[in-house]
Amino acid sequence: MGGAFYLLVLGVVAAAMVVVALDEWRTGIRLMGGALVFAALVRLVLRRRDAGMLAVRHKVLDAVVLAVLGGALIFLATSIPDQPGF
């Protein structure tokens, strides 16, 4: 079960990278951050043996790291001001 969620997160991150490459970096980074926050929620809900490759360390540590990274990406993509000419 966890493998399917891992593949879903991986697919969304890959799609986000394509969006970033197409010059829509804010949207792509927000998608990537959202995928990481989703992965954190999935990690909290699933048991270790069901979490697949989302389980690296202790459940809470995995979830906190994923949520902080995802939240930071979303915050940075939202708060960085537009640069003229870019």
Residue pairs with C-beta under 8 A, 6 or more apart in sequence:
1 46
1 50
1 52
2 42
2 46
2 50
2 51
2 52
2 53
2 54
2 55
3 52
3 53
5 39
5 42
5 46
5 51
5 52
5 54
6 39
6 52
6 53
6 54
9 35
9 36
9 38
9 39
9 42
9 54
12 31
12 32
12 34
12 35
12 38
13 31
13 32
13 35
13 36
15 31
16 28
16 29
16 31
16 32
16 35
17 28
17 32
18 28
19 25
19 27
19 28
19 31
20 28
20 29
20 32
21 28
22 28
25 77
26 77
26 78
29 73
29 74
29 76
29 77
30 73
30 74
30 77
30 78
32 70
32 73
33 69
33 70
33 71
33 72
33 73
33 74
33 77
34 70
34 74
35 70
36 66
36 67
36 69
36 70
36 73
37 66
37 67
37 70
37 71
37 74
38 70
39 54
39 66
39 70
40 62
40 63
40 64
40 65
40 66
40 67
40 70
41 63
42 51
42 54
43 51
43 54
43 55
43 59
43 62
43 63
43 66
44 59
44 60
44 63
46 54
46 55
48 55
48 59
49 55
51 59
51 62
54 62
54 66
55 62
56 62
